[in-house]
């Protein structure tokens, strides 16, 4: 299995396929997606993405639907 370098970040798993701009956009979305988001109910950082459009806050124990990749 190949390893990813610092330059390619999370898109390193695609190697040279799909083009540079597409891989750069993917890195941008994944970077924002993995960060803990602000919960709309308790207003604290901690909400994590469970699956597509489903988010969960461990502090107030609420599960809610919102945007697919990150909360606004």
CHARMM internal coordinates of N, CA and C (Angstrom, degrees):
IC EDIT
DIST 1 N 1 CA 1.4487
DIST 1 CA 1 C 1.5196
ANGL 1 N 1 CA 1 C 108.84
DIST 1 C 2 N 1.3140
ANGL 1 CA 1 C 2 N 115.88
DIHE 1 N 1 CA 1 C 2 N 141.02
DIST 2 N 2 CA 1.4580
ANGL 1 C 2 N 2 CA 120.01
DIHE 1 CA 1 C 2 N 2 CA -178.79
DIST 2 CA 2 C 1.5204
ANGL 2 N 2 CA 2 C 110.66
DIHE 1 C 2 N 2 CA 2 C -80.75
DIST 2 C 3 N 1.3334
ANGL 2 CA 2 C 3 N 114.87
DIHE 2 N 2 CA 2 C 3 N 158.18
DIST 3 N 3 CA 1.4560
ANGL 2 C 3 N 3 CA 119.84
DIHE 2 CA 2 C 3 N 3 CA 177.24
DIST 3 CA 3 C 1.5161
ANGL 3 N 3 CA 3 C 109.06
DIHE 2 C 3 N 3 CA 3 C -108.69
DIST 3 C 4 N 1.2989
ANGL 3 CA 3 C 4 N 116.36
DIHE 3 N 3 CA 3 C 4 N 154.66
DIST 4 N 4 CA 1.4556
ANGL 3 C 4 N 4 CA 120.05
DIHE 3 CA 3 C 4 N 4 CA 179.47
DIST 4 CA 4 C 1.5254
ANGL 4 N 4 CA 4 C 109.59
DIHE 3 C 4 N 4 CA 4 C -95.22
DIST 4 C 5 N 1.3119
ANGL 4 CA 4 C 5 N 116.18
DIHE 4 N 4 CA 4 C 5 N 147.88
DIST 5 N 5 CA 1.4580
ANGL 4 C 5 N 5 CA 119.84
DIHE 4 CA 4 C 5 N 5 CA 179.65
DIST 5 CA 5 C 1.5219
ANGL 5 N 5 CA 5 C 109.90
DIHE 4 C 5 N 5 CA 5 C -98.82
DIST 5 C 6 N 1.3357
ANGL 5 CA 5 C 6 N 116.44
DIHE 5 N 5 CA 5 C 6 N 169.88
DIST 6 N 6 CA 1.4571
ANGL 5 C 6 N 6 CA 120.85
DIHE 5 CA 5 C 6 N 6 CA -179.76
DIST 6 CA 6 C 1.5254
ANGL 6 N 6 CA 6 C 111.01
DIHE 5 C 6 N 6 CA 6 C -63.59
DIST 6 C 7 N 1.3208
ANGL 6 CA 6 C 7 N 116.37
DIHE 6 N 6 CA 6 C 7 N -33.66
DIST 7 N 7 CA 1.4587
ANGL 6 C 7 N 7 CA 120.81
DIHE 6 CA 6 C 7 N 7 CA -175.88
DIST 7 CA 7 C 1.5273
ANGL 7 N 7 CA 7 C 111.68
DIHE 6 C 7 N 7 CA 7 C -67.42
DIST 7 C 8 N 1.3192
ANGL 7 CA 7 C 8 N 117.71
DIHE 7 N 7 CA 7 C 8 N -38.08
DIST 8 N 8 CA 1.4624
ANGL 7 C 8 N 8 CA 120.76
DIHE 7 CA 7 C 8 N 8 CA -175.93
DIST 8 CA 8 C 1.5220
ANGL 8 N 8 CA 8 C 113.05
DIHE 7 C 8 N 8 CA 8 C -90.56
DIST 8 C 9 N 1.3202
ANGL 8 CA 8 C 9 N 117.56
DIHE 8 N 8 CA 8 C 9 N -16.31
DIST 9 N 9 CA 1.4649
ANGL 8 C 9 N 9 CA 123.86
DIHE 8 CA 8 C 9 N 9 CA 179.06
DIST 9 CA 9 C 1.5304
ANGL 9 N 9 CA 9 C 111.33
DIHE 8 C 9 N 9 CA 9 C 56.68
DIST 9 C 10 N 1.3234
ANGL 9 CA 9 C 10 N 119.14
DIHE 9 N 9 CA 9 C 10 N -134.15
DIST 10 N 10 CA 1.4610
ANGL 9 C 10 N 10 CA 121.25
DIHE 9 CA 9 C 10 N 10 CA -174.51
DIST 10 CA 10 C 1.5281
ANGL 10 N 10 CA 10 C 112.77
DIHE 9 C 10 N 10 CA 10 C -74.20
DIST 10 C 11 N 1.3278
ANGL 10 CA 10 C 11 N 117.87
DIHE 10 N 10 CA 10 C 11 N -18.17
DIST 11 N 11 CA 1.4647
ANGL 10 C 11 N 11 CA 120.81
DIHE 10 CA 10 C 11 N 11 CA 179.82
DIST 11 CA 11 C 1.5194
ANGL 11 N 11 CA 11 C 111.88
DIHE 10 C 11 N 11 CA 11 C -81.69
DIST 11 C 12 N 1.3207
ANGL 11 CA 11 C 12 N 117.51
DIHE 11 N 11 CA 11 C 12 N 0.73
DIST 12 N 12 CA 1.4544
ANGL 11 C 12 N 12 CA 121.37
DIHE 11 CA 11 C 12 N 12 CA 178.77
DIST 12 CA 12 C 1.5104
ANGL 12 N 12 CA 12 C 112.60
DIHE 11 C 12 N 12 CA 12 C -62.30
DIST 12 C 13 N 1.3069
ANGL 12 CA 12 C 13 N 117.67
DIHE 12 N 12 CA 12 C 13 N -19.88
DIST 13 N 13 CA 1.4643
ANGL 12 C 13 N 13 CA 120.62
DIHE 12 CA 12 C 13 N 13 CA 179.95
DIST 13 CA 13 C 1.5289
ANGL 13 N 13 CA 13 C 112.54
DIHE 12 C 13 N 13 CA 13 C -69.03
DIST 13 C 14 N 1.3543
ANGL 13 CA 13 C 14 N 117.35
DIHE 13 N 13 CA 13 C 14 N -15.56
DIST 14 N 14 CA 1.4527
ANGL 13 C 14 N 14 CA 120.80
DIHE 13 CA 13 C 14 N 14 CA 179.11
DIST 14 CA 14 C 1.5197
ANGL 14 N 14 CA 14 C 113.41
DIHE 13 C 14 N 14 CA 14 C -91.89
DIST 14 C 15 N 1.3328
ANGL 14 CA 14 C 15 N 117.49
DIHE 14 N 14 CA 14 C 15 N -8.65
DIST 15 N 15 CA 1.4578
ANGL 14 C 15 N 15 CA 120.51
DIHE 14 CA 14 C 15 N 15 CA 179.81
DIST 15 CA 15 C 1.5126
ANGL 15 N 15 CA 15 C 110.29
DIHE 14 C 15 N 15 CA 15 C 64.86
DIST 15 C 16 N 1.3326
ANGL 15 CA 15 C 16 N 116.61
DIHE 15 N 15 CA 15 C 16 N -133.63
DIST 16 N 16 CA 1.4646
ANGL 15 C 16 N 16 CA 120.33
DIHE 15 CA 15 C 16 N 16 CA -177.70
DIST 16 CA 16 C 1.5270
ANGL 16 N 16 CA 16 C 112.28
DIHE 15 C 16 N 16 CA 16 C -95.07
DIST 16 C 17 N 1.3000
ANGL 16 CA 16 C 17 N 117.72
DIHE 16 N 16 CA 16 C 17 N 4.86
DIST 17 N 17 CA 1.4671
ANGL 16 C 17 N 17 CA 120.86
DIHE 16 CA 16 C 17 N 17 CA -178.44
DIST 17 CA 17 C 1.5371
ANGL 17 N 17 CA 17 C 111.59
DIHE 16 C 17 N 17 CA 17 C -79.28
DIST 17 C 18 N 1.3075
ANGL 17 CA 17 C 18 N 116.85
DIHE 17 N 17 CA 17 C 18 N 161.68
DIST 18 N 18 CA 1.4701
ANGL 17 C 18 N 18 CA 126.50
DIHE 17 CA 17 C 18 N 18 CA 172.72
DIST 18 CA 18 C 1.5216
ANGL 18 N 18 CA 18 C 115.96
DIHE 17 C 18 N 18 CA 18 C 74.56
DIST 18 C 19 N 1.3089
ANGL 18 CA 18 C 19 N 120.86
DIHE 18 N 18 CA 18 C 19 N -8.94
DIST 19 N 19 CA 1.4598
ANGL 18 C 19 N 19 CA 121.94
DIHE 18 CA 18 C 19 N 19 CA 177.17
DIST 19 CA 19 C 1.5137
ANGL 19 N 19 CA 19 C 113.73
DIHE 18 C 19 N 19 CA 19 C 88.08
DIST 19 C 20 N 1.3193
ANGL 19 CA 19 C 20 N 115.68
DIHE 19 N 19 CA 19 C 20 N 153.46
DIST 20 N 20 CA 1.4573
ANGL 19 C 20 N 20 CA 122.19
DIHE 19 CA 19 C 20 N 20 CA -174.45
DIST 20 CA 20 C 1.5284
ANGL 20 N 20 CA 20 C 113.01
DIHE 19 C 20 N 20 CA 20 C -68.51
DIST 20 C 21 N 1.3289
ANGL 20 CA 20 C 21 N 118.55
DIHE 20 N 20 CA 20 C 21 N -44.34
DIST 21 N 21 CA 1.4653
ANGL 20 C 21 N 21 CA 120.42
DIHE 20 CA 20 C 21 N 21 CA -176.29
DIST 21 CA 21 C 1.5295
ANGL 21 N 21 CA 21 C 111.51
DIHE 20 C 21 N 21 CA 21 C -64.82
DIST 21 C 22 N 1.3168
ANGL 21 CA 21 C 22 N 116.63
DIHE 21 N 21 CA 21 C 22 N -39.38
DIST 22 N 22 CA 1.4677
ANGL 21 C 22 N 22 CA 120.02
DIHE 21 CA 21 C 22 N 22 CA 179.33
DIST 22 CA 22 C 1.5217
ANGL 22 N 22 CA 22 C 110.00
DIHE 21 C 22 N 22 CA 22 C -65.67
DIST 22 C 23 N 1.3282
ANGL 22 CA 22 C 23 N 117.00
DIHE 22 N 22 CA 22 C 23 N -42.47
DIST 23 N 23 CA 1.4624
ANGL 22 C 23 N 23 CA 120.38
DIHE 22 CA 22 C 23 N 23 CA 179.08
DIST 23 CA 23 C 1.5270
ANGL 23 N 23 CA 23 C 111.51
DIHE 22 C 23 N 23 CA 23 C -66.94
DIST 23 C 24 N 1.3251
ANGL 23 CA 23 C 24 N 117.59
DIHE 23 N 23 CA 23 C 24 N -35.60
DIST 24 N 24 CA 1.4709
ANGL 23 C 24 N 24 CA 120.88
DIHE 23 CA 23 C 24 N 24 CA 177.13
DIST 24 CA 24 C 1.5241
ANGL 24 N 24 CA 24 C 111.55
DIHE 23 C 24 N 24 CA 24 C -65.49
DIST 24 C 25 N 1.3348
ANGL 24 CA 24 C 25 N 116.49
DIHE 24 N 24 CA 24 C 25 N -40.69
DIST 25 N 25 CA 1.4701
ANGL 24 C 25 N 25 CA 120.34
DIHE 24 CA 24 C 25 N 25 CA 177.55
DIST 25 CA 25 C 1.5275
ANGL 25 N 25 CA 25 C 110.77
DIHE 24 C 25 N 25 CA 25 C -64.30
DIST 25 C 26 N 1.3200
ANGL 25 CA 25 C 26 N 116.35
DIHE 25 N 25 CA 25 C 26 N -39.51
DIST 26 N 26 CA 1.4564
ANGL 25 C 26 N 26 CA 121.32
DIHE 25 CA 25 C 26 N 26 CA 178.85
DIST 26 CA 26 C 1.5278
ANGL 26 N 26 CA 26 C 110.78
DIHE 25 C 26 N 26 CA 26 C -62.75
DIST 26 C 27 N 1.3199
ANGL 26 CA 26 C 27 N 117.68
DIHE 26 N 26 CA 26 C 27 N -43.58
DIST 27 N 27 CA 1.4608
ANGL 26 C 27 N 27 CA 122.06
DIHE 26 CA 26 C 27 N 27 CA 178.77
DIST 27 CA 27 C 1.5245
ANGL 27 N 27 CA 27 C 110.09
DIHE 26 C 27 N 27 CA 27 C -60.58
DIST 27 C 28 N 1.3359
ANGL 27 CA 27 C 28 N 116.15
DIHE 27 N 27 CA 27 C 28 N -42.36
DIST 28 N 28 CA 1.4638
ANGL 27 C 28 N 28 CA 121.12
DIHE 27 CA 27 C 28 N 28 CA -178.95
DIST 28 CA 28 C 1.5337
ANGL 28 N 28 CA 28 C 111.24
DIHE 27 C 28 N 28 CA 28 C -62.15
DIST 28 C 29 N 1.3315
ANGL 28 CA 28 C 29 N 116.66
DIHE 28 N 28 CA 28 C 29 N -45.06
DIST 29 N 29 CA 1.4714
ANGL 28 C 29 N 29 CA 121.27
DIHE 28 CA 28 C 29 N 29 CA -179.45
DIST 29 CA 29 C 1.5262
ANGL 29 N 29 CA 29 C 110.27
DIHE 28 C 29 N 29 CA 29 C -67.90
DIST 29 C 30 N 1.3373
ANGL 29 CA 29 C 30 N 117.71
DIHE 29 N 29 CA 29 C 30 N -45.36
DIST 30 N 30 CA 1.4649
ANGL 29 C 30 N 30 CA 120.34
DIHE 29 CA 29 C 30 N 30 CA -177.34
DIST 30 CA 30 C 1.5210
ANGL 30 N 30 CA 30 C 112.13
DIHE 29 C 30 N 30 CA 30 C -66.20
DIST 30 C 31 N 1.3191
ANGL 30 CA 30 C 31 N 116.84
DIHE 30 N 30 CA 30 C 31 N -34.65
DIST 31 N 31 CA 1.4559
ANGL 30 C 31 N 31 CA 120.76
DIHE 30 CA 30 C 31 N 31 CA 178.84
DIST 31 CA 31 C 1.5267
ANGL 31 N 31 CA 31 C 110.23
DIHE 30 C 31 N 31 CA 31 C -64.07
DIST 31 C 32 N 1.3353
ANGL 31 CA 31 C 32 N 116.91
DIHE 31 N 31 CA 31 C 32 N -43.24
DIST 32 N 32 CA 1.4580
ANGL 31 C 32 N 32 CA 122.40
DIHE 31 CA 31 C 32 N 32 CA -179.95
DIST 32 CA 32 C 1.5352
ANGL 32 N 32 CA 32 C 110.88
DIHE 31 C 32 N 32 CA 32 C -71.63
DIST 32 C 33 N 1.3212
ANGL 32 CA 32 C 33 N 116.30
DIHE 32 N 32 CA 32 C 33 N -31.81
DIST 33 N 33 CA 1.4589
ANGL 32 C 33 N 33 CA 122.28
DIHE 32 CA 32 C 33 N 33 CA -176.41
DIST 33 CA 33 C 1.5293
ANGL 33 N 33 CA 33 C 112.07
DIHE 32 C 33 N 33 CA 33 C -71.63
DIST 33 C 34 N 1.3208
ANGL 33 CA 33 C 34 N 118.16
DIHE 33 N 33 CA 33 C 34 N -35.41
DIST 34 N 34 CA 1.4589
ANGL 33 C 34 N 34 CA 122.18
DIHE 33 CA 33 C 34 N 34 CA -175.20
DIST 34 CA 34 C 1.5283
ANGL 34 N 34 CA 34 C 113.46
DIHE 33 C 34 N 34 CA 34 C -78.73
DIST 34 C 35 N 1.3263
ANGL 34 CA 34 C 35 N 118.02
DIHE 34 N 34 CA 34 C 35 N -18.39
DIST 35 N 35 CA 1.4604
ANGL 34 C 35 N 35 CA 122.39
DIHE 34 CA 34 C 35 N 35 CA -177.97
DIST 35 CA 35 C 1.5268
ANGL 35 N 35 CA 35 C 110.02
DIHE 34 C 35 N 35 CA 35 C -73.77
DIST 35 C 36 N 1.3254
ANGL 35 CA 35 C 36 N 116.49
DIHE 35 N 35 CA 35 C 36 N 145.13
DIST 36 N 36 CA 1.4640
ANGL 35 C 36 N 36 CA 119.71
DIHE 35 CA 35 C 36 N 36 CA 176.53
DIST 36 CA 36 C 1.5225
ANGL 36 N 36 CA 36 C 109.07
DIHE 35 C 36 N 36 CA 36 C -68.22
DIST 36 C 37 N 1.3133
ANGL 36 CA 36 C 37 N 116.07
DIHE 36 N 36 CA 36 C 37 N 132.83
DIST 37 N 37 CA 1.4563
ANGL 36 C 37 N 37 CA 122.85
DIHE 36 CA 36 C 37 N 37 CA -174.65
DIST 37 CA 37 C 1.5240
ANGL 37 N 37 CA 37 C 110.88
DIHE 36 C 37 N 37 CA 37 C -101.67
DIST 37 C 38 N 1.3188
ANGL 37 CA 37 C 38 N 116.60
DIHE 37 N 37 CA 37 C 38 N 165.46
DIST 38 N 38 CA 1.4595
ANGL 37 C 38 N 38 CA 123.13
DIHE 37 CA 37 C 38 N 38 CA 179.75
DIST 38 CA 38 C 1.5315
ANGL 38 N 38 CA 38 C 109.77
DIHE 37 C 38 N 38 CA 38 C -82.25
DIST 38 C 39 N 1.3132
ANGL 38 CA 38 C 39 N 116.50
DIHE 38 N 38 CA 38 C 39 N 126.14
DIST 39 N 39 CA 1.4674
ANGL 38 C 39 N 39 CA 122.55
DIHE 38 CA 38 C 39 N 39 CA -179.32
DIST 39 CA 39 C 1.5281
ANGL 39 N 39 CA 39 C 109.76
DIHE 38 C 39 N 39 CA 39 C -71.98
DIST 39 C 40 N 1.3353
ANGL 39 CA 39 C 40 N 118.81
DIHE 39 N 39 CA 39 C 40 N 131.50
DIST 40 N 40 CA 1.4687
ANGL 39 C 40 N 40 CA 120.54
DIHE 39 CA 39 C 40 N 40 CA 179.02
DIST 40 CA 40 C 1.5338
ANGL 40 N 40 CA 40 C 113.83
DIHE 39 C 40 N 40 CA 40 C -72.11
DIST 40 C 41 N 1.3220
ANGL 40 CA 40 C 41 N 117.87
DIHE 40 N 40 CA 40 C 41 N -14.92
DIST 41 N 41 CA 1.4561
ANGL 40 C 41 N 41 CA 121.01
DIHE 40 CA 40 C 41 N 41 CA -178.50
DIST 41 CA 41 C 1.5349
ANGL 41 N 41 CA 41 C 112.13
DIHE 40 C 41 N 41 CA 41 C -92.55
DIST 41 C 42 N 1.3316
ANGL 41 CA 41 C 42 N 117.18
DIHE 41 N 41 CA 41 C 42 N -53.30
DIST 42 N 42 CA 1.4681
ANGL 41 C 42 N 42 CA 119.87
DIHE 41 CA 41 C 42 N 42 CA -177.12
DIST 42 CA 42 C 1.5284
ANGL 42 N 42 CA 42 C 112.38
DIHE 41 C 42 N 42 CA 42 C -98.64
DIST 42 C 43 N 1.3218
ANGL 42 CA 42 C 43 N 118.11
DIHE 42 N 42 CA 42 C 43 N -3.52
DIST 43 N 43 CA 1.4712
ANGL 42 C 43 N 43 CA 124.02
DIHE 42 CA 42 C 43 N 43 CA 176.46
DIST 43 CA 43 C 1.5364
ANGL 43 N 43 CA 43 C 113.99
DIHE 42 C 43 N 43 CA 43 C 61.02
DIST 43 C 44 N 1.3376
ANGL 43 CA 43 C 44 N 118.39
DIHE 43 N 43 CA 43 C 44 N 24.58
DIST 44 N 44 CA 1.4611
ANGL 43 C 44 N 44 CA 121.48
DIHE 43 CA 43 C 44 N 44 CA 178.63
DIST 44 CA 44 C 1.5232
ANGL 44 N 44 CA 44 C 109.92
DIHE 43 C 44 N 44 CA 44 C -115.68
DIST 44 C 45 N 1.3296
ANGL 44 CA 44 C 45 N 115.92
DIHE 44 N 44 CA 44 C 45 N 154.39
DIST 45 N 45 CA 1.4549
ANGL 44 C 45 N 45 CA 120.24
DIHE 44 CA 44 C 45 N 45 CA 176.95
DIST 45 CA 45 C 1.5154
ANGL 45 N 45 CA 45 C 109.76
DIHE 44 C 45 N 45 CA 45 C -70.71
DIST 45 C 46 N 1.3025
ANGL 45 CA 45 C 46 N 116.90
DIHE 45 N 45 CA 45 C 46 N 140.74
DIST 46 N 46 CA 1.4559
ANGL 45 C 46 N 46 CA 118.86
DIHE 45 CA 45 C 46 N 46 CA 177.53
DIST 46 CA 46 C 1.5087
ANGL 46 N 46 CA 46 C 114.12
DIHE 45 C 46 N 46 CA 46 C 152.80
DIST 46 C 47 N 1.3253
ANGL 46 CA 46 C 47 N 118.81
DIHE 46 N 46 CA 46 C 47 N -16.48
DIST 47 N 47 CA 1.4584
ANGL 46 C 47 N 47 CA 120.54
DIHE 46 CA 46 C 47 N 47 CA -178.46
DIST 47 CA 47 C 1.5207
ANGL 47 N 47 CA 47 C 109.84
DIHE 46 C 47 N 47 CA 47 C -66.54
DIST 47 C 48 N 1.3223
ANGL 47 CA 47 C 48 N 115.16
DIHE 47 N 47 CA 47 C 48 N 133.30
DIST 48 N 48 CA 1.4523
ANGL 47 C 48 N 48 CA 120.57
DIHE 47 CA 47 C 48 N 48 CA 179.00
DIST 48 CA 48 C 1.5148
ANGL 48 N 48 CA 48 C 109.60
DIHE 47 C 48 N 48 CA 48 C -123.38
DIST 48 C 49 N 1.3023
ANGL 48 CA 48 C 49 N 115.63
DIHE 48 N 48 CA 48 C 49 N 152.21
DIST 49 N 49 CA 1.4539
ANGL 48 C 49 N 49 CA 121.96
DIHE 48 CA 48 C 49 N 49 CA -179.33
DIST 49 CA 49 C 1.5266
ANGL 49 N 49 CA 49 C 108.96
DIHE 48 C 49 N 49 CA 49 C -78.56
DIST 49 C 50 N 1.3218
ANGL 49 CA 49 C 50 N 116.76
DIHE 49 N 49 CA 49 C 50 N 125.63
DIST 50 N 50 CA 1.4533
ANGL 49 C 50 N 50 CA 122.33
DIHE 49 CA 49 C 50 N 50 CA 178.79
DIST 50 CA 50 C 1.5205
ANGL 50 N 50 CA 50 C 109.80
DIHE 49 C 50 N 50 CA 50 C -90.29
DIST 50 C 51 N 1.3220
ANGL 50 CA 50 C 51 N 115.82
DIHE 50 N 50 CA 50 C 51 N -48.32
DIST 51 N 51 CA 1.4566
ANGL 50 C 51 N 51 CA 122.43
DIHE 50 CA 50 C 51 N 51 CA 175.46
DIST 51 CA 51 C 1.5233
ANGL 51 N 51 CA 51 C 107.59
DIHE 50 C 51 N 51 CA 51 C -155.70
DIST 51 C 52 N 1.3286
ANGL 51 CA 51 C 52 N 117.31
DIHE 51 N 51 CA 51 C 52 N -171.12
DIST 52 N 52 CA 1.4615
ANGL 51 C 52 N 52 CA 120.87
DIHE 51 CA 51 C 52 N 52 CA -177.12
DIST 52 CA 52 C 1.5200
ANGL 52 N 52 CA 52 C 111.56
DIHE 51 C 52 N 52 CA 52 C -56.11
DIST 52 C 53 N 1.3243
ANGL 52 CA 52 C 53 N 117.24
DIHE 52 N 52 CA 52 C 53 N 111.04
DIST 53 N 53 CA 1.4497
ANGL 52 C 53 N 53 CA 121.92
DIHE 52 CA 52 C 53 N 53 CA 175.84
DIST 53 CA 53 C 1.5210
ANGL 53 N 53 CA 53 C 115.35
DIHE 52 C 53 N 53 CA 53 C 77.77
DIST 53 C 54 N 1.3359
ANGL 53 CA 53 C 54 N 117.98
DIHE 53 N 53 CA 53 C 54 N 1.21
DIST 54 N 54 CA 1.4608
ANGL 53 C 54 N 54 CA 121.32
DIHE 53 CA 53 C 54 N 54 CA -179.73
DIST 54 CA 54 C 1.5258
ANGL 54 N 54 CA 54 C 108.30
DIHE 53 C 54 N 54 CA 54 C -112.94
DIST 54 C 55 N 1.3167
ANGL 54 CA 54 C 55 N 115.55
DIHE 54 N 54 CA 54 C 55 N 126.56
DIST 55 N 55 CA 1.4610
ANGL 54 C 55 N 55 CA 122.79
DIHE 54 CA 54 C 55 N 55 CA -177.17
DIST 55 CA 55 C 1.5156
ANGL 55 N 55 CA 55 C 109.99
DIHE 54 C 55 N 55 CA 55 C -123.48
DIST 55 C 56 N 1.3341
ANGL 55 CA 55 C 56 N 116.79
DIHE 55 N 55 CA 55 C 56 N 153.55
DIST 56 N 56 CA 1.4589
ANGL 55 C 56 N 56 CA 120.89
DIHE 55 CA 55 C 56 N 56 CA 179.49
DIST 56 CA 56 C 1.5251
ANGL 56 N 56 CA 56 C 109.27
DIHE 55 C 56 N 56 CA 56 C -139.58
DIST 56 C 57 N 1.3349
ANGL 56 CA 56 C 57 N 114.84
DIHE 56 N 56 CA 56 C 57 N 135.54
DIST 57 N 57 CA 1.4629
ANGL 56 C 57 N 57 CA 121.05
DIHE 56 CA 56 C 57 N 57 CA 177.30
DIST 57 CA 57 C 1.5343
ANGL 57 N 57 CA 57 C 107.88
DIHE 56 C 57 N 57 CA 57 C -105.15
DIST 57 C 58 N 1.3368
ANGL 57 CA 57 C 58 N 117.34
DIHE 57 N 57 CA 57 C 58 N 119.27
DIST 58 N 58 CA 1.4677
ANGL 57 C 58 N 58 CA 119.01
DIHE 57 CA 57 C 58 N 58 CA -179.20
DIST 58 CA 58 C 1.5305
ANGL 58 N 58 CA 58 C 113.23
DIHE 57 C 58 N 58 CA 58 C -72.93
DIST 58 C 59 N 1.3250
ANGL 58 CA 58 C 59 N 117.93
DIHE 58 N 58 CA 58 C 59 N -19.33
DIST 59 N 59 CA 1.4647
ANGL 58 C 59 N 59 CA 120.95
DIHE 58 CA 58 C 59 N 59 CA -178.24
DIST 59 CA 59 C 1.5243
ANGL 59 N 59 CA 59 C 112.24
DIHE 58 C 59 N 59 CA 59 C -77.26
DIST 59 C 60 N 1.3480
ANGL 59 CA 59 C 60 N 116.22
DIHE 59 N 59 CA 59 C 60 N -50.09
DIST 60 N 60 CA 1.4680
ANGL 59 C 60 N 60 CA 118.57
DIHE 59 CA 59 C 60 N 60 CA -178.64
DIST 60 CA 60 C 1.5330
ANGL 60 N 60 CA 60 C 112.09
DIHE 59 C 60 N 60 CA 60 C -100.19
DIST 60 C 61 N 1.3259
ANGL 60 CA 60 C 61 N 116.81
DIHE 60 N 60 CA 60 C 61 N 3.26
DIST 61 N 61 CA 1.4784
ANGL 60 C 61 N 61 CA 123.28
DIHE 60 CA 60 C 61 N 61 CA 176.19
DIST 61 CA 61 C 1.5288
ANGL 61 N 61 CA 61 C 113.71
DIHE 60 C 61 N 61 CA 61 C 59.31
DIST 61 C 62 N 1.3215
ANGL 61 CA 61 C 62 N 117.30
DIHE 61 N 61 CA 61 C 62 N 29.75
DIST 62 N 62 CA 1.4635
ANGL 61 C 62 N 62 CA 119.86
DIHE 61 CA 61 C 62 N 62 CA 178.96
DIST 62 CA 62 C 1.5141
ANGL 62 N 62 CA 62 C 109.89
DIHE 61 C 62 N 62 CA 62 C -100.54
DIST 62 C 63 N 1.3122
ANGL 62 CA 62 C 63 N 115.02
DIHE 62 N 62 CA 62 C 63 N 143.03
DIST 63 N 63 CA 1.4534
ANGL 62 C 63 N 63 CA 122.05
DIHE 62 CA 62 C 63 N 63 CA 175.22
DIST 63 CA 63 C 1.5183
ANGL 63 N 63 CA 63 C 105.59
DIHE 62 C 63 N 63 CA 63 C -117.45
DIST 63 C 64 N 1.3316
ANGL 63 CA 63 C 64 N 117.61
DIHE 63 N 63 CA 63 C 64 N 129.62
DIST 64 N 64 CA 1.4584
ANGL 63 C 64 N 64 CA 120.39
DIHE 63 CA 63 C 64 N 64 CA -174.65
DIST 64 CA 64 C 1.5168
ANGL 64 N 64 CA 64 C 110.77
DIHE 63 C 64 N 64 CA 64 C -145.51
DIST 64 C 65 N 1.3187
ANGL 64 CA 64 C 65 N 115.01
DIHE 64 N 64 CA 64 C 65 N 162.13
DIST 65 N 65 CA 1.4568
ANGL 64 C 65 N 65 CA 121.67
DIHE 64 CA 64 C 65 N 65 CA 179.22
DIST 65 CA 65 C 1.5234
ANGL 65 N 65 CA 65 C 108.90
DIHE 64 C 65 N 65 CA 65 C -103.32
DIST 65 C 66 N 1.3235
ANGL 65 CA 65 C 66 N 114.93
DIHE 65 N 65 CA 65 C 66 N 140.99
DIST 66 N 66 CA 1.4631
ANGL 65 C 66 N 66 CA 120.63
DIHE 65 CA 65 C 66 N 66 CA 179.34
DIST 66 CA 66 C 1.5207
ANGL 66 N 66 CA 66 C 108.49
DIHE 65 C 66 N 66 CA 66 C -157.29
DIST 66 C 67 N 1.3197
ANGL 66 CA 66 C 67 N 116.77
DIHE 66 N 66 CA 66 C 67 N -150.74
DIST 67 N 67 CA 1.4562
ANGL 66 C 67 N 67 CA 120.90
DIHE 66 CA 66 C 67 N 67 CA -179.19
DIST 67 CA 67 C 1.5241
ANGL 67 N 67 CA 67 C 110.89
DIHE 66 C 67 N 67 CA 67 C -62.73
DIST 67 C 68 N 1.3197
ANGL 67 CA 67 C 68 N 115.59
DIHE 67 N 67 CA 67 C 68 N 159.65
DIST 68 N 68 CA 1.4469
ANGL 67 C 68 N 68 CA 120.75
DIHE 67 CA 67 C 68 N 68 CA -173.71
DIST 68 CA 68 C 1.5173
ANGL 68 N 68 CA 68 C 113.60
DIHE 67 C 68 N 68 CA 68 C -69.96
DIST 68 C 69 N 1.3253
ANGL 68 CA 68 C 69 N 118.28
DIHE 68 N 68 CA 68 C 69 N -50.47
DIST 69 N 69 CA 1.4582
ANGL 68 C 69 N 69 CA 120.82
DIHE 68 CA 68 C 69 N 69 CA -171.57
DIST 69 CA 69 C 1.5087
ANGL 69 N 69 CA 69 C 115.38
DIHE 68 C 69 N 69 CA 69 C -98.73
DIST 69 C 70 N 1.3307
ANGL 69 CA 69 C 70 N 117.86
DIHE 69 N 69 CA 69 C 70 N -36.96
DIST 70 N 70 CA 1.4581
ANGL 69 C 70 N 70 CA 120.66
DIHE 69 CA 69 C 70 N 70 CA 179.94
DIST 70 CA 70 C 1.5167
ANGL 70 N 70 CA 70 C 110.42
DIHE 69 C 70 N 70 CA 70 C -156.43
DIST 70 C 71 N 1.3281
ANGL 70 CA 70 C 71 N 115.39
DIHE 70 N 70 CA 70 C 71 N 155.75
DIST 71 N 71 CA 1.4662
ANGL 70 C 71 N 71 CA 120.98
DIHE 70 CA 70 C 71 N 71 CA -178.79
DIST 71 CA 71 C 1.5162
ANGL 71 N 71 CA 71 C 109.57
DIHE 70 C 71 N 71 CA 71 C -85.06
DIST 71 C 72 N 1.3009
ANGL 71 CA 71 C 72 N 116.96
DIHE 71 N 71 CA 71 C 72 N 145.44
DIST 72 N 72 CA 1.4691
ANGL 71 C 72 N 72 CA 121.03
DIHE 71 CA 71 C 72 N 72 CA 178.01
DIST 72 CA 72 C 1.4939
ANGL 72 N 72 CA 72 C 111.40
DIHE 71 C 72 N 72 CA 72 C -97.23
END
COOR INIT
IC SEED 1 N 1 CA 1 C
IC BUILD
